Amino acid sequence: MKRAMSILALLFFVAAATLAQSRNYGKKVDEKNAITVQQLSKNMTDKTELNATVTGKVYSVCQAEGCWMKVDKGDGTAMMVTMKDHKFLLPKDISGKTAVFTGKATLKTTTLEMLKHYAEDEGKSPEYIASIKDPKTELAFEAIGVVIK
């Protein structure tokens, strides 16, 4: 009986450690063919949208709900990643972690109002929010599934 309890406890700790290492949100993500954010940017040079699985470092995350994250593009800028139809939310403490996400990349124009809304969600100062003056066309991503490592 002691041996069975020891084995059960060991299995519990192994399962807990595995869950702590990575967690899936939304649809299951197949990480095998994931490309980097830099590769995605290169692949989008002649396209306006592309289905892909991408990996990158989380730069920031929505502090209101966890409904979006910004992922480092490796050039001093970040790509906005939203969760499709708000069907799932991410933890608010994932900045600095690696994310693997699957869905659709698009070249998208974000309105002035949404840029200010995102800045508010991120906890930016009123001065920073007031400094946003123009809409922005940039690479964006709508995720149907995310793994945080």
Backbone hydrogen bonds, N-H to C=O, Kabsch-Sander energy under -0.5 kcal/mol:
donor,donor_aa,acceptor,acceptor_aa,energy
5,M,1,M,-2.2
6,S,2,K,-2.3
7,I,3,R,-2.5
8,L,4,A,-2.3
9,A,5,M,-2.5
10,L,6,S,-2.4
11,L,7,I,-2.5
12,F,8,L,-2.1
13,F,9,A,-2.3
14,V,10,L,-2.4
15,A,11,L,-2.5
16,A,12,F,-2.5
17,A,13,F,-2.3
18,T,14,V,-2.2
19,L,15,A,-2.4
20,A,16,A,-2.0
21,Q,17,A,-1.2
22,S,18,T,-1.3
23,R,148,I,-1.8
25,Y,146,V,-3.4
27,K,144,I,-2.9
30,D,28,K,-0.5
31,E,29,V,-0.9
34,A,31,E,-1.6
35,I,53,T,-2.5
37,V,55,T,-1.0
40,L,36,T,-2.3
41,S,37,V,-2.4
42,K,38,Q,-1.9
43,N,39,Q,-2.5
44,M,40,L,-1.3
45,T,42,K,-1.3
47,K,44,M,-1.4
50,L,105,A,-2.2
52,A,103,G,-2.2
54,V,101,F,-3.1
55,T,35,I,-2.7
56,G,99,A,-2.2
58,V,97,K,-3.2
59,Y,70,K,-3.6
60,S,70,K,-1.4
62,C,68,W,-2.6
63,Q,121,D,-1.8
69,M,81,V,-2.4
70,K,60,S,-2.9
71,V,79,M,-2.6
72,D,57,K,-2.7
73,K,77,T,-2.7
79,M,71,V,-2.9
80,M,139,L,-0.7
81,V,69,M,-3.0
82,T,141,F,-2.7
83,M,67,C,-1.7
84,K,82,T,-0.6
84,K,143,A,-2.9
86,H,83,M,-2.4
87,K,84,K,-2.2
90,L,66,G,-2.9
94,I,91,P,-0.6
96,G,58,V,-3.0
97,K,94,I,-2.3
99,A,56,G,-3.1
100,V,147,V,-2.5
101,F,54,V,-2.9
102,T,145,G,-2.3
103,G,52,A,-2.1
104,K,142,E,-2.1
105,A,50,L,-3.2
106,T,140,A,-2.5
107,L,48,T,-2.0
108,K,106,T,-0.7
108,K,138,E,-2.9
110,T,108,K,-0.6
110,T,136,K,-3.2
111,T,109,T,-0.5
115,L,111,T,-2.4
116,K,112,L,-2.1
117,H,113,E,-2.2
118,Y,114,M,-2.9
119,A,115,L,-2.0
120,E,116,K,-2.2
121,D,117,H,-2.5
122,E,118,Y,-1.9
123,G,120,E,-1.5
124,K,119,A,-2.6
129,I,125,S,-2.4
130,A,126,P,-2.4
131,S,127,E,-1.2
132,I,128,Y,-0.5
132,I,129,I,-1.2
133,K,131,S,-0.6
136,K,110,T,-1.9
138,E,108,K,-2.7
138,E,136,K,-0.6
140,A,106,T,-3.0
141,F,80,M,-2.1
142,E,104,K,-2.6
143,A,82,T,-3.1
143,A,141,F,-0.6
144,I,102,T,-3.0
145,G,102,T,-1.3
146,V,25,Y,-2.8
147,V,100,V,-2.9
148,I,23,R,-2.5
149,K,98,T,-3.0
